[in-house]
Amino acid sequence: MSNILQSRKFNWIWASSMIIVLIIGSIFSHSFNRTFYNDMNERLSTAQRMNLSESELNTATAVLLDYIQDSRNDLHFELESGDQMFNQKEIDHMVDVKNLYLGSQAILYVSLIVAIFLTIRYLSLGLKKAKFIFNQSFKTSFVVFGLLLAALGMYVVFDFDGFWTNFHHVFFSNDLWLLDPATDRLIQMVPLEFFNQLVFRIIFSVLIGLIILAFIALYQRKANHPKLHIVLFEPEIPQNTGNVMRTAMASNATLHLIEPFGFIYDDKRLKRSGMDYIDELDIIIHDDYAAFKKTVNGRVIFVTRYGEQSHSEINYSAEKENIYLVFGKESTGLPLDVLANNLKDCVRIPMTSNARSLNLANSVAIVTYEVLRQLDYQELSLVEIQKGSDWLRKHK
């Protein structure tokens, strides 16, 4: 994968650009929905309140929306009475509104181009890897944008007037937006109640879109990524188990420990080997092998020196459910009757004929990362987390 595609900031840009498209697209969809205008005009009796005919109000609405979208050059529209629909202050304010729309449209197009470009680049890596990056990218984006929208929604609910006033202070550099409801037809056409409904619709639509994307990410994670489980059968040496704990945490695997152990579980050597990762580990302790078997939901692979196939010969990526890697105790390995009844699922780590076996913790690491390699390192970071992927380049 290229440096660009490995960088977390580009994954963030990908997710953010897609969410920006969702937000601005939702704003435009509702803001220029003429059916919405007709419904609100009828609900608020806008034509009667303004002493206009339905035809005049509909035409004025069309003129206003066409001007904002740059489909016409001016806002001049003469009523049946001979008056101009909009006064000069309203026209000047709508120049600012149009500029705001055009700026937002430019952001929409740029975000769309970036989203499409990065989507194509990620898909070129393969569908599996693209889905993985999609899940990783949106994990943070959902939280950030979701919290912002939730906060904005609360603000709108409890103080819409304050929200609306601050919105204009942020996006407009003058006071042309301070129109008089008694004399200015623009604000009579779209009163505060109108904008209240519009803003709620936009926020609701964006939240629904984010929820849909979240469900897609969760579905892809469950549908395409088998969960990895590491199983230690009656481990005897605390340092080995501690090291395996660290490997399980680093590889996002669930660790199963089958009793009895050859040490006390809270042994200080166990904690020292596992460092501070033990508290973050997903760990399950079983009374015996029979108790473990009752919890199995997927394929079980037994790692043993008696295996007749290499640990890398199995196609782990073809598995749709959980993958359990079972390792025996340091002294005698796994029970022979268990192995004899599961010959097709027994694998061996290739080694010289002079070696009887490898260290347990090393064996776990070797097989675990072969499985993860075939699964494209699902849900694991491909860059340095704390210092950033470009840290070394900065220190050349």
Secondary structure, 3 states (H helix, E strand, C coil): CCHHHHCHHHHHHHHHHHHHHHHHHHHHHHHCCHHHHHHHHHHCCHHHHHCCCHHHHHHHHHHHHHHHCCCCCCCCCECCCCCECCCHHHHHHHHHHHHHHHHHHHHHHHHHHHHHHHHHHHHCCCHHHHHHHHHHHHHHHHHHHHHHHHHHHHHHHHCHHHHHHHHHHHHCCCCCCCCCCCCCHHHHHCCHHHHHHHHHHHHHHHHHHHHHHHHHHHHHHHHHCCCEEEEEECCCCHHHHHHHHHHHHHCCCEEEEECCCCCCCCCHHHHHHHHHHHHHCCEEEECCHHHHHCCCCEEEEEECCCCCEECCCCCHHHCCCEEEEEECECCCECCHHHHHCCHHHEEECCCCCCCCCCCHHHHHHHHHHHHHHHCCCCCCCCCCCCCCCCHHHHCC
